[in-house]
Amino acid sequence: MRQGGRLYFKFIKMHFLSWLEYKGWWLAFIQQFIMCTIELLPTWLMFYRMGDIGEWSMERILLIYSMAIISFGIAEAFCDGFAAFPWKMLQSGDFDRLLLRPKSLALQVAGSVFSVYRLTRAFWGIGLAIWALRELKISFSVFNMVVLILAIIGGVLMYSGIFILSSGIAFFTIKALDWINIFTYASYQITRIPIVYMPGWIKNFFTFVAPLLVVSYYPVAAVCNWEKKYYGLIALPAGALFFTASLVVWKIGIAHYKSTGS
């Protein structure tokens, strides 16, 4: 386990140093920051024009939204190898080379890509969360910080699980995976909808199947006293459970895999 961790961070270091060789590497951070800002504009314009939606203020919505994008940004940076796996390795036949190496396949795939600039989304989300907490006058107590940190870890596990799950499914479908973007690059947008106005099936799906609301809404609700305090502690177990289930699908996919022969 420890040896695998060292190898993974060697991969990360290699990708980071090679990325710095490009003279315009800093432009990727600016581009990502602009994209994050543009994504937020519709929400800001809606509240600026229409005001609060019942008891739901812009600060409430953005605090929940920030928890989702922090987790997503971290998972996207460190699991980008799984995001690119169906096209970069599986369809091209490059996955066969990984099978010949005496190391964990999941570790090799995760370490095949590291997009450090994607962490911009996470840092942007942290700044947004701090602003929203101050606007809502939520104390930065030890309990609140522990709940939010555990929620972020749970969210990272959940989103990492989604990337791994998509790669596991790719062994069976090979192509036709565009629909998985609903649960990755588009899923965190659901947090900008007040939970009380969500259709029941959407709320249930993102609570019990893909626990996005468990790692975003419920921890914030516990910190802000909208729900019972212990609701904020279920994010980490939920994320870990989803991550474990995704690894099971990944291993089933590997067992199903047949070499391309190339």
PyRosetta script that sets phi, psi and omega in degrees:
from pyrosetta import init, pose_from_sequence

init()
pose = pose_from_sequence("MRQGGRLYFKFIKMHFLSWLEYKGWWLAFIQQFIMCTIELLPTWLMFYRMGDIGEWSMERILLIYSMAIISFGIAEAFCDGFAAFPWKMLQSGDFDRLLLRPKSLALQVAGSVFSVYRLTRAFWGIGLAIWALRELKISFSVFNMVVLILAIIGGVLMYSGIFILSSGIAFFTIKALDWINIFTYASYQITRIPIVYMPGWIKNFFTFVAPLLVVSYYPVAAVCNWEKKYYGLIALPAGALFFTASLVVWKIGIAHYKSTGS")
pose.set_psi(1, -47.9)
pose.set_omega(1, -179.9)
pose.set_phi(2, -65.9)
pose.set_psi(2, -40.1)
pose.set_omega(2, 179.1)
pose.set_phi(3, -64.6)
pose.set_psi(3, -38.9)
pose.set_omega(3, 177.7)
pose.set_phi(4, -64.6)
pose.set_psi(4, -38.6)
pose.set_omega(4, 177.7)
pose.set_phi(5, -63.5)
pose.set_psi(5, -41.6)
pose.set_omega(5, 178.1)
pose.set_phi(6, -63.4)
pose.set_psi(6, -40.8)
pose.set_omega(6, 179.3)
pose.set_phi(7, -64.5)
pose.set_psi(7, -41.3)
pose.set_omega(7, -179.4)
pose.set_phi(8, -61.8)
pose.set_psi(8, -44.3)
pose.set_omega(8, -178.8)
pose.set_phi(9, -72.2)
pose.set_psi(9, -22.2)
pose.set_omega(9, 170.8)
pose.set_phi(10, -67.5)
pose.set_psi(10, -40.4)
pose.set_omega(10, 175.3)
pose.set_phi(11, -59.8)
pose.set_psi(11, -46.1)
pose.set_omega(11, -178.4)
pose.set_phi(12, -60.9)
pose.set_psi(12, -45.4)
pose.set_omega(12, 180.0)
pose.set_phi(13, -62.2)
pose.set_psi(13, -41.5)
pose.set_omega(13, 179.4)
pose.set_phi(14, -61.9)
pose.set_psi(14, -46.5)
pose.set_omega(14, 179.6)
pose.set_phi(15, -64.3)
pose.set_psi(15, -40.4)
pose.set_omega(15, -178.2)
pose.set_phi(16, -64.5)
pose.set_psi(16, -45.8)
pose.set_omega(16, -178.8)
pose.set_phi(17, -67.6)
pose.set_psi(17, -38.1)
pose.set_omega(17, 178.4)
pose.set_phi(18, -68.3)
pose.set_psi(18, -33.7)
pose.set_omega(18, 179.2)
pose.set_phi(19, -67.2)
pose.set_psi(19, -34.6)
pose.set_omega(19, 179.9)
pose.set_phi(20, -69.2)
pose.set_psi(20, -14.1)
pose.set_omega(20, 179.7)
pose.set_phi(21, -68.4)
pose.set_psi(21, -22.3)
pose.set_omega(21, 178.7)
pose.set_phi(22, -79.1)
pose.set_psi(22, 130.1)
pose.set_omega(22, -175.5)
pose.set_phi(23, -64.1)
pose.set_psi(23, -32.1)
pose.set_omega(23, -177.3)
pose.set_phi(24, -98.3)
pose.set_psi(24, 30.1)
pose.set_omega(24, -176.1)
pose.set_phi(25, -60.1)
pose.set_psi(25, -32.1)
pose.set_omega(25, -176.5)
pose.set_phi(26, -71.1)
pose.set_psi(26, -18.9)
pose.set_omega(26, 179.4)
pose.set_phi(27, -65.4)
pose.set_psi(27, -28.8)
pose.set_omega(27, 179.6)
pose.set_phi(28, -64.8)
pose.set_psi(28, -35.7)
pose.set_omega(28, 177.1)
pose.set_phi(29, -65.2)
pose.set_psi(29, -43.4)
pose.set_omega(29, 179.9)
pose.set_phi(30, -64.3)
pose.set_psi(30, -43.1)
pose.set_omega(30, 179.1)
pose.set_phi(31, -60.3)
pose.set_psi(31, -44.7)
pose.set_omega(31, -179.6)
pose.set_phi(32, -65.0)
pose.set_psi(32, -39.1)
pose.set_omega(32, 178.8)
pose.set_phi(33, -63.6)
pose.set_psi(33, -42.8)
pose.set_omega(33, 178.8)
pose.set_phi(34, -63.3)
pose.set_psi(34, -41.6)
pose.set_omega(34, 179.4)
pose.set_phi(35, -62.4)
pose.set_psi(35, -42.4)
pose.set_omega(35, 179.0)
pose.set_phi(36, -62.7)
pose.set_psi(36, -40.0)
pose.set_omega(36, 179.9)
pose.set_phi(37, -66.8)
pose.set_psi(37, -42.9)
pose.set_omega(37, 179.5)
pose.set_phi(38, -63.0)
pose.set_psi(38, -39.2)
pose.set_omega(38, 178.7)
pose.set_phi(39, -59.9)
pose.set_psi(39, -30.5)
pose.set_omega(39, -176.2)
pose.set_phi(40, -83.5)
pose.set_psi(40, -22.0)
pose.set_omega(40, -174.0)
pose.set_phi(41, -56.2)
pose.set_psi(41, -45.2)
pose.set_omega(41, -179.7)
pose.set_phi(42, -57.6)
pose.set_psi(42, -39.1)
pose.set_omega(42, 179.2)
pose.set_phi(43, -65.7)
pose.set_psi(43, -45.8)
pose.set_omega(43, 179.6)
pose.set_phi(44, -62.3)
pose.set_psi(44, -42.7)
pose.set_omega(44, -179.5)
pose.set_phi(45, -65.1)
pose.set_psi(45, -38.3)
pose.set_omega(45, -179.6)
pose.set_phi(46, -63.7)
pose.set_psi(46, -47.3)
pose.set_omega(46, -179.0)
pose.set_phi(47, -71.5)
pose.set_psi(47, -33.3)
pose.set_omega(47, 177.8)
pose.set_phi(48, -64.5)
pose.set_psi(48, -36.7)
pose.set_omega(48, -177.3)
pose.set_phi(49, -83.6)
pose.set_psi(49, -39.6)
pose.set_omega(49, -169.9)
pose.set_phi(50, -108.1)
pose.set_psi(50, -16.1)
pose.set_omega(50, -177.4)
pose.set_phi(51, 80.3)
pose.set_psi(51, -167.5)
pose.set_omega(51, -177.3)
pose.set_phi(52, -65.8)
pose.set_psi(52, 151.8)
pose.set_omega(52, 176.4)
pose.set_phi(53, -102.4)
pose.set_psi(53, 93.6)
pose.set_omega(53, -173.6)
pose.set_phi(54, 63.8)
pose.set_psi(54, -125.1)
pose.set_omega(54, 177.5)
pose.set_phi(55, -88.8)
pose.set_psi(55, 2.1)
pose.set_omega(55, -176.6)
pose.set_phi(56, -93.8)
pose.set_psi(56, 109.6)
pose.set_omega(56, 177.2)
pose.set_phi(57, -93.5)
pose.set_psi(57, 168.8)
pose.set_omega(57, 178.2)
pose.set_phi(58, -61.9)
pose.set_psi(58, -37.7)
pose.set_omega(58, -179.7)
pose.set_phi(59, -63.3)
pose.set_psi(59, -38.8)
pose.set_omega(59, 177.7)
pose.set_phi(60, -61.2)
pose.set_psi(60, -51.2)
pose.set_omega(60, -177.8)
pose.set_phi(61, -60.6)
pose.set_psi(61, -45.6)
pose.set_omega(61, -174.9)
pose.set_phi(62, -71.4)
pose.set_psi(62, -26.7)
pose.set_omega(62, 176.0)
pose.set_phi(63, -67.0)
pose.set_psi(63, -44.2)
pose.set_omega(63, 177.3)
pose.set_phi(64, -65.2)
pose.set_psi(64, -43.7)
pose.set_omega(64, 179.1)
pose.set_phi(65, -60.6)
pose.set_psi(65, -40.1)
pose.set_omega(65, -178.5)
pose.set_phi(66, -64.3)
pose.set_psi(66, -37.1)
pose.set_omega(66, 178.6)
pose.set_phi(67, -62.5)
pose.set_psi(67, -38.3)
pose.set_omega(67, -179.7)
pose.set_phi(68, -69.0)
pose.set_psi(68, -43.0)
pose.set_omega(68, -175.4)
pose.set_phi(69, -76.8)
pose.set_psi(69, -25.3)
pose.set_omega(69, 173.7)
pose.set_phi(70, -63.4)
pose.set_psi(70, -50.5)
pose.set_omega(70, 179.9)
pose.set_phi(71, -62.7)
pose.set_psi(71, -43.9)
pose.set_omega(71, -178.3)
pose.set_phi(72, -64.8)
pose.set_psi(72, -42.0)
pose.set_omega(72, -178.6)
pose.set_phi(73, -61.6)
pose.set_psi(73, -41.6)
pose.set_omega(73, 179.3)
pose.set_phi(74, -68.0)
pose.set_psi(74, -46.7)
pose.set_omega(74, -179.3)
pose.set_phi(75, -64.0)
pose.set_psi(75, -39.0)
pose.set_omega(75, -179.5)
pose.set_phi(76, -63.7)
pose.set_psi(76, -39.4)
pose.set_omega(76, -179.3)
pose.set_phi(77, -67.4)
pose.set_psi(77, -46.3)
pose.set_omega(77, -172.3)
pose.set_phi(78, -90.4)
pose.set_psi(78, -13.0)
pose.set_omega(78, 178.9)
pose.set_phi(79, -119.9)
pose.set_psi(79, 23.4)
pose.set_omega(79, -179.7)
pose.set_phi(80, -64.0)
pose.set_psi(80, -24.0)
pose.set_omega(80, 176.4)
pose.set_phi(81, -61.5)
pose.set_psi(81, -38.9)
pose.set_omega(81, 177.5)
pose.set_phi(82, -71.7)
pose.set_psi(82, -35.1)
pose.set_omega(82, 179.3)
pose.set_phi(83, -62.7)
pose.set_psi(83, -35.5)
pose.set_omega(83, -178.0)
pose.set_phi(84, -93.6)
pose.set_psi(84, -5.1)
pose.set_omega(84, -172.3)
pose.set_phi(85, -55.5)
pose.set_psi(85, -49.7)
pose.set_omega(85, -176.5)
pose.set_phi(86, -56.9)
pose.set_psi(86, -37.0)
pose.set_omega(86, -176.4)
pose.set_phi(87, -93.1)
pose.set_psi(87, -38.5)
pose.set_omega(87, -173.3)
pose.set_phi(88, -79.7)
pose.set_psi(88, -34.1)
pose.set_omega(88, -174.3)
pose.set_phi(89, -116.5)
pose.set_psi(89, -45.4)
pose.set_omega(89, -171.6)
pose.set_phi(90, -71.6)
pose.set_psi(90, -53.0)
pose.set_omega(90, -178.2)
pose.set_phi(91, -68.5)
pose.set_psi(91, -29.7)
pose.set_omega(91, -178.3)
pose.set_phi(92, -83.5)
pose.set_psi(92, -15.6)
pose.set_omega(92, -178.1)
pose.set_phi(93, 88.1)
pose.set_psi(93, 1.2)
pose.set_omega(93, -178.9)
pose.set_phi(94, -67.9)
pose.set_psi(94, -17.6)
pose.set_omega(94, 179.3)
pose.set_phi(95, -63.3)
pose.set_psi(95, -26.8)
pose.set_omega(95, 179.5)
pose.set_phi(96, -60.2)
pose.set_psi(96, -34.8)
pose.set_omega(96, -179.9)
pose.set_phi(97, -65.1)
pose.set_psi(97, -35.9)
pose.set_omega(97, -179.4)
pose.set_phi(98, -66.9)
pose.set_psi(98, -31.6)
pose.set_omega(98, -179.1)
pose.set_phi(99, -66.1)
pose.set_psi(99, -22.4)
pose.set_omega(99, -178.4)
pose.set_phi(100, -83.3)
pose.set_psi(100, -11.3)
pose.set_omega(100, -176.4)
pose.set_phi(101, -95.0)
pose.set_psi(101, 137.9)
pose.set_omega(101, -177.0)
pose.set_phi(102, -81.3)
pose.set_psi(102, 49.0)
pose.set_omega(102, 178.9)
pose.set_phi(103, -134.0)
pose.set_psi(103, 162.9)
pose.set_omega(103, -179.7)
pose.set_phi(104, -57.2)
pose.set_psi(104, 130.8)
pose.set_omega(104, 179.5)
pose.set_phi(105, -66.6)
pose.set_psi(105, -40.0)
pose.set_omega(105, 179.0)
pose.set_phi(106, -61.8)
pose.set_psi(106, -41.0)
pose.set_omega(106, 179.6)
pose.set_phi(107, -64.8)
pose.set_psi(107, -42.1)
pose.set_omega(107, -179.5)
pose.set_phi(108, -65.6)
pose.set_psi(108, -40.8)
pose.set_omega(108, 179.7)
pose.set_phi(109, -68.3)
pose.set_psi(109, -44.6)
pose.set_omega(109, 179.8)
pose.set_phi(110, -62.0)
pose.set_psi(110, -36.5)
pose.set_omega(110, -178.2)
pose.set_phi(111, -85.2)
pose.set_psi(111, -0.6)
pose.set_omega(111, -178.0)
pose.set_phi(112, -75.4)
pose.set_psi(112, -21.9)
pose.set_omega(112, 179.6)
pose.set_phi(113, -141.5)
pose.set_psi(113, 136.9)
pose.set_omega(113, 171.7)
pose.set_phi(114, -140.7)
pose.set_psi(114, 113.0)
pose.set_omega(114, -177.1)
pose.set_phi(115, -104.9)
pose.set_psi(115, 87.9)
pose.set_omega(115, -173.7)
pose.set_phi(116, -61.8)
pose.set_psi(116, -31.1)
pose.set_omega(116, -178.0)
pose.set_phi(117, -65.5)
pose.set_psi(117, -20.3)
pose.set_omega(117, 179.1)
pose.set_phi(118, -69.9)
pose.set_psi(118, -15.7)
pose.set_omega(118, 175.2)
pose.set_phi(119, -67.5)
pose.set_psi(119, -14.7)
pose.set_omega(119, 175.9)
pose.set_phi(120, -55.1)
pose.set_psi(120, -39.0)
pose.set_omega(120, 179.8)
pose.set_phi(121, -61.5)
pose.set_psi(121, -40.1)
pose.set_omega(121, -179.5)
pose.set_phi(122, -67.2)
pose.set_psi(122, -45.6)
pose.set_omega(122, 179.6)
pose.set_phi(123, -65.3)
pose.set_psi(123, -36.7)
pose.set_omega(123, 176.9)
pose.set_phi(124, -63.1)
pose.set_psi(124, -41.1)
pose.set_omega(124, 178.7)
pose.set_phi(125, -66.6)
pose.set_psi(125, -36.4)
pose.set_omega(125, 177.4)
pose.set_phi(126, -62.9)
pose.set_psi(126, -44.5)
pose.set_omega(126, 176.9)
pose.set_phi(127, -61.1)
pose.set_psi(127, -40.8)
pose.set_omega(127, 179.0)
pose.set_phi(128, -65.2)
pose.set_psi(128, -40.5)
pose.set_omega(128, -179.8)
pose.set_phi(129, -65.0)
pose.set_psi(129, -42.9)
pose.set_omega(129, 179.1)
pose.set_phi(130, -62.2)
pose.set_psi(130, -42.6)
pose.set_omega(130, 178.4)
pose.set_phi(131, -61.9)
pose.set_psi(131, -46.1)
pose.set_omega(131, -177.6)
pose.set_phi(132, -65.9)
pose.set_psi(132, -39.8)
pose.set_omega(132, 179.0)
pose.set_phi(133, -62.4)
pose.set_psi(133, -39.9)
pose.set_omega(133, 178.8)
pose.set_phi(134, -68.6)
pose.set_psi(134, -40.7)
pose.set_omega(134, 179.6)
pose.set_phi(135, -65.1)
pose.set_psi(135, -34.2)
pose.set_omega(135, 179.6)
pose.set_phi(136, -85.6)
pose.set_psi(136, -2.0)
pose.set_omega(136, 179.2)
pose.set_phi(137, 58.3)
pose.set_psi(137, 44.0)
pose.set_omega(137, 176.2)
pose.set_phi(138, -91.5)
pose.set_psi(138, 129.5)
pose.set_omega(138, -176.9)
pose.set_phi(139, -71.4)
pose.set_psi(139, 146.6)
pose.set_omega(139, 177.5)
pose.set_phi(140, -90.5)
pose.set_psi(140, 58.6)
pose.set_omega(140, -179.2)
pose.set_phi(141, -76.5)
pose.set_psi(141, 165.8)
pose.set_omega(141, -179.8)
pose.set_phi(142, -60.7)
pose.set_psi(142, -44.6)
pose.set_omega(142, -179.4)
pose.set_phi(143, -60.7)
pose.set_psi(143, -46.5)
pose.set_omega(143, -178.9)
pose.set_phi(144, -62.1)
pose.set_psi(144, -42.0)
pose.set_omega(144, -179.8)
pose.set_phi(145, -67.3)
pose.set_psi(145, -39.3)
pose.set_omega(145, 178.3)
pose.set_phi(146, -63.7)
pose.set_psi(146, -43.7)
pose.set_omega(146, 179.6)
pose.set_phi(147, -61.0)
pose.set_psi(147, -44.9)
pose.set_omega(147, -177.9)
pose.set_phi(148, -69.1)
pose.set_psi(148, -39.0)
pose.set_omega(148, 178.8)
pose.set_phi(149, -66.2)
pose.set_psi(149, -44.6)
pose.set_omega(149, 177.3)
pose.set_phi(150, -62.6)
pose.set_psi(150, -35.5)
pose.set_omega(150, 178.3)
pose.set_phi(151, -65.9)
pose.set_psi(151, -39.9)
pose.set_omega(151, 178.4)
pose.set_phi(152, -64.8)
pose.set_psi(152, -43.7)
pose.set_omega(152, 177.9)
pose.set_phi(153, -61.6)
pose.set_psi(153, -44.4)
pose.set_omega(153, 177.0)
pose.set_phi(154, -61.8)
pose.set_psi(154, -39.1)
pose.set_omega(154, 178.3)
pose.set_phi(155, -66.4)
pose.set_psi(155, -39.6)
pose.set_omega(155, 177.2)
pose.set_phi(156, -62.3)
pose.set_psi(156, -42.5)
pose.set_omega(156, 177.6)
pose.set_phi(157, -63.3)
pose.set_psi(157, -41.1)
pose.set_omega(157, -179.2)
pose.set_phi(158, -64.6)
pose.set_psi(158, -48.5)
pose.set_omega(158, -179.1)
pose.set_phi(159, -68.3)
pose.set_psi(159, -35.9)
pose.set_omega(159, 174.2)
pose.set_phi(160, -61.8)
pose.set_psi(160, -40.1)
pose.set_omega(160, 177.2)
pose.set_phi(161, -61.6)
pose.set_psi(161, -37.9)
pose.set_omega(161, 179.0)
pose.set_phi(162, -64.5)
pose.set_psi(162, -42.4)
pose.set_omega(162, 177.3)
pose.set_phi(163, -63.6)
pose.set_psi(163, -41.9)
pose.set_omega(163, 178.4)
pose.set_phi(164, -66.4)
pose.set_psi(164, -41.0)
pose.set_omega(164, 178.9)
pose.set_phi(165, -60.5)
pose.set_psi(165, -43.0)
pose.set_omega(165, 179.4)
pose.set_phi(166, -62.5)
pose.set_psi(166, -36.9)
pose.set_omega(166, 178.0)
pose.set_phi(167, -69.7)
pose.set_psi(167, -38.3)
pose.set_omega(167, 177.5)
pose.set_phi(168, -64.4)
pose.set_psi(168, -40.8)
pose.set_omega(168, 178.4)
pose.set_phi(169, -67.0)
pose.set_psi(169, -30.5)
pose.set_omega(169, -177.6)
pose.set_phi(170, -62.2)
pose.set_psi(170, -25.2)
pose.set_omega(170, 177.3)
pose.set_phi(171, -62.5)
pose.set_psi(171, -27.0)
pose.set_omega(171, -177.5)
pose.set_phi(172, -96.3)
pose.set_psi(172, -33.8)
pose.set_omega(172, -175.6)
pose.set_phi(173, -98.0)
pose.set_psi(173, -24.5)
pose.set_omega(173, -177.0)
pose.set_phi(174, 62.4)
pose.set_psi(174, -58.5)
pose.set_omega(174, 177.4)
pose.set_phi(175, -118.0)
pose.set_psi(175, -157.7)
pose.set_omega(175, 175.9)
pose.set_phi(176, 54.5)
pose.set_psi(176, 47.2)
pose.set_omega(176, -179.8)
pose.set_phi(177, -112.8)
pose.set_psi(177, 10.5)
pose.set_omega(177, -178.4)
pose.set_phi(178, -61.4)
pose.set_psi(178, -28.5)
pose.set_omega(178, -178.3)
pose.set_phi(179, -64.4)
pose.set_psi(179, -23.8)
pose.set_omega(179, -177.8)
pose.set_phi(180, -66.2)
pose.set_psi(180, -19.6)
pose.set_omega(180, 178.9)
pose.set_phi(181, -63.3)
pose.set_psi(181, -20.9)
pose.set_omega(181, 176.6)
pose.set_phi(182, -60.0)
pose.set_psi(182, -33.7)
pose.set_omega(182, -176.2)
pose.set_phi(183, -97.1)
pose.set_psi(183, -4.7)
pose.set_omega(183, 179.4)
pose.set_phi(184, -113.9)
pose.set_psi(184, -85.9)
pose.set_omega(184, -171.2)
pose.set_phi(185, -72.0)
pose.set_psi(185, -17.4)
pose.set_omega(185, -179.8)
pose.set_phi(186, -107.5)
pose.set_psi(186, -15.9)
pose.set_omega(186, -170.4)
pose.set_phi(187, -65.5)
pose.set_psi(187, -38.6)
pose.set_omega(187, -176.0)
pose.set_phi(188, -67.9)
pose.set_psi(188, -13.1)
pose.set_omega(188, 177.2)
pose.set_phi(189, -67.6)
pose.set_psi(189, -21.7)
pose.set_omega(189, -179.0)
pose.set_phi(190, -65.0)
pose.set_psi(190, -23.0)
pose.set_omega(190, -177.9)
pose.set_phi(191, -71.2)
pose.set_psi(191, -10.1)
pose.set_omega(191, 178.1)
pose.set_phi(192, -86.1)
pose.set_psi(192, 1.6)
pose.set_omega(192, 176.5)
pose.set_phi(193, -102.4)
pose.set_psi(193, 124.9)
pose.set_omega(193, 176.6)
pose.set_phi(194, -54.6)
pose.set_psi(194, 132.6)
pose.set_omega(194, -172.6)
pose.set_phi(195, -60.7)
pose.set_psi(195, -29.3)
pose.set_omega(195, -178.4)
pose.set_phi(196, -71.7)
pose.set_psi(196, -17.3)
pose.set_omega(196, -179.4)
pose.set_phi(197, -103.5)
pose.set_psi(197, 2.6)
pose.set_omega(197, 178.4)
pose.set_phi(198, -75.6)
pose.set_psi(198, 140.6)
pose.set_omega(198, 170.8)
pose.set_phi(199, -58.2)
pose.set_psi(199, 145.9)
pose.set_omega(199, -175.1)
pose.set_phi(200, -55.3)
pose.set_psi(200, -41.5)
pose.set_omega(200, -175.9)
pose.set_phi(201, -70.0)
pose.set_psi(201, -32.6)
pose.set_omega(201, 176.9)
pose.set_phi(202, -69.0)
pose.set_psi(202, -44.6)
pose.set_omega(202, 179.1)
pose.set_phi(203, -60.3)
pose.set_psi(203, -44.3)
pose.set_omega(203, -179.1)
pose.set_phi(204, -67.7)
pose.set_psi(204, -39.1)
pose.set_omega(204, -178.9)
pose.set_phi(205, -63.6)
pose.set_psi(205, -47.0)
pose.set_omega(205, -177.4)
pose.set_phi(206, -83.4)
pose.set_psi(206, 8.6)
pose.set_omega(206, 172.1)
pose.set_phi(207, -109.3)
pose.set_psi(207, -46.3)
pose.set_omega(207, -172.1)
pose.set_phi(208, -103.7)
pose.set_psi(208, -20.7)
pose.set_omega(208, -179.1)
pose.set_phi(209, -102.8)
pose.set_psi(209, -66.8)
pose.set_omega(209, 172.4)
pose.set_phi(210, -107.4)
pose.set_psi(210, 99.0)
pose.set_omega(210, -165.6)
pose.set_phi(211, -75.2)
pose.set_psi(211, 54.0)
pose.set_omega(211, -180.0)
pose.set_phi(212, -64.7)
pose.set_psi(212, -43.3)
pose.set_omega(212, -179.8)
pose.set_phi(213, -69.1)
pose.set_psi(213, -28.0)
pose.set_omega(213, 179.4)
pose.set_phi(214, -67.7)
pose.set_psi(214, -32.4)
pose.set_omega(214, -178.0)
pose.set_phi(215, -98.0)
pose.set_psi(215, 0.8)
pose.set_omega(215, 179.9)
pose.set_phi(216, -126.8)
pose.set_psi(216, -62.0)
pose.set_omega(216, -175.6)
pose.set_phi(217, -68.7)
pose.set_psi(217, -51.3)
pose.set_omega(217, -171.9)
pose.set_phi(218, -65.5)
pose.set_psi(218, -39.1)
pose.set_omega(218, 173.9)
pose.set_phi(219, -62.5)
pose.set_psi(219, -41.2)
pose.set_omega(219, 177.7)
pose.set_phi(220, -65.0)
pose.set_psi(220, -40.4)
pose.set_omega(220, 178.9)
pose.set_phi(221, -62.7)
pose.set_psi(221, -36.2)
pose.set_omega(221, 178.6)
pose.set_phi(222, -69.4)
pose.set_psi(222, -41.7)
pose.set_omega(222, -179.7)
pose.set_phi(223, -67.2)
pose.set_psi(223, -36.7)
pose.set_omega(223, -176.8)
pose.set_phi(224, -92.4)
pose.set_psi(224, 4.5)
pose.set_omega(224, 178.4)
pose.set_phi(225, 64.5)
pose.set_psi(225, 31.8)
pose.set_omega(225, 173.5)
pose.set_phi(226, -86.6)
pose.set_psi(226, -28.4)
pose.set_omega(226, -179.7)
pose.set_phi(227, -130.8)
pose.set_psi(227, 176.6)
pose.set_omega(227, 178.6)
pose.set_phi(228, -65.1)
pose.set_psi(228, 147.8)
pose.set_omega(228, -173.6)
pose.set_phi(229, -59.1)
pose.set_psi(229, -40.0)
pose.set_omega(229, -174.4)
pose.set_phi(230, -68.2)
pose.set_psi(230, -14.6)
pose.set_omega(230, 175.7)
pose.set_phi(231, -60.6)
pose.set_psi(231, -29.5)
pose.set_omega(231, -178.2)
pose.set_phi(232, -73.5)
pose.set_psi(232, -12.1)
pose.set_omega(232, -176.3)
pose.set_phi(233, -96.0)
pose.set_psi(233, -1.0)
pose.set_omega(233, -177.8)
pose.set_phi(234, -91.6)
pose.set_psi(234, -4.7)
pose.set_omega(234, -176.9)
pose.set_phi(235, -64.6)
pose.set_psi(235, -47.0)
pose.set_omega(235, -177.8)
pose.set_phi(236, -64.7)
pose.set_psi(236, -48.6)
pose.set_omega(236, 176.7)
pose.set_phi(237, -60.2)
pose.set_psi(237, -38.7)
pose.set_omega(237, -180.0)
pose.set_phi(238, -65.1)
pose.set_psi(238, -44.0)
pose.set_omega(238, 178.6)
pose.set_phi(239, -64.4)
pose.set_psi(239, -41.6)
pose.set_omega(239, 179.7)
pose.set_phi(240, -65.4)
pose.set_psi(240, -39.6)
pose.set_omega(240, 178.6)
pose.set_phi(241, -64.5)
pose.set_psi(241, -43.7)
pose.set_omega(241, 179.3)
pose.set_phi(242, -65.5)
pose.set_psi(242, -40.0)
pose.set_omega(242, 178.8)
pose.set_phi(243, -62.1)
pose.set_psi(243, -43.4)
pose.set_omega(243, 179.1)
pose.set_phi(244, -63.3)
pose.set_psi(244, -43.1)
pose.set_omega(244, 178.3)
pose.set_phi(245, -62.5)
pose.set_psi(245, -37.1)
pose.set_omega(245, 179.1)
pose.set_phi(246, -66.0)
pose.set_psi(246, -38.5)
pose.set_omega(246, 177.3)
pose.set_phi(247, -64.4)
pose.set_psi(247, -34.8)
pose.set_omega(247, 177.3)
pose.set_phi(248, -63.6)
pose.set_psi(248, -44.9)
pose.set_omega(248, 177.6)
pose.set_phi(249, -62.9)
pose.set_psi(249, -40.1)
pose.set_omega(249, 178.1)
pose.set_phi(250, -59.5)
pose.set_psi(250, -44.9)
pose.set_omega(250, -179.0)
pose.set_phi(251, -69.1)
pose.set_psi(251, -35.3)
pose.set_omega(251, 175.2)
pose.set_phi(252, -64.3)
pose.set_psi(252, -40.3)
pose.set_omega(252, 177.8)
pose.set_phi(253, -62.5)
pose.set_psi(253, -41.6)
pose.set_omega(253, 178.5)
pose.set_phi(254, -62.6)
pose.set_psi(254, -41.9)
pose.set_omega(254, 178.8)
pose.set_phi(255, -63.5)
pose.set_psi(255, -29.7)
pose.set_omega(255, -179.9)
pose.set_phi(256, -81.5)
pose.set_psi(256, -18.8)
pose.set_omega(256, -170.9)
pose.set_phi(257, -64.9)
pose.set_psi(257, 138.5)
pose.set_omega(257, 173.5)
pose.set_phi(258, -121.9)
pose.set_psi(258, 132.6)
pose.set_omega(258, -175.6)
pose.set_phi(259, -57.4)
pose.set_psi(259, 148.2)
pose.set_omega(259, 175.9)
pose.set_phi(260, -73.4)
pose.set_psi(260, -18.4)
pose.set_omega(260, -179.5)
pose.set_phi(261, 80.2)
pose.set_psi(261, 3.5)
pose.set_omega(261, -178.0)
pose.set_phi(262, -93.8)
pose.dump_pdb("model.pdb")
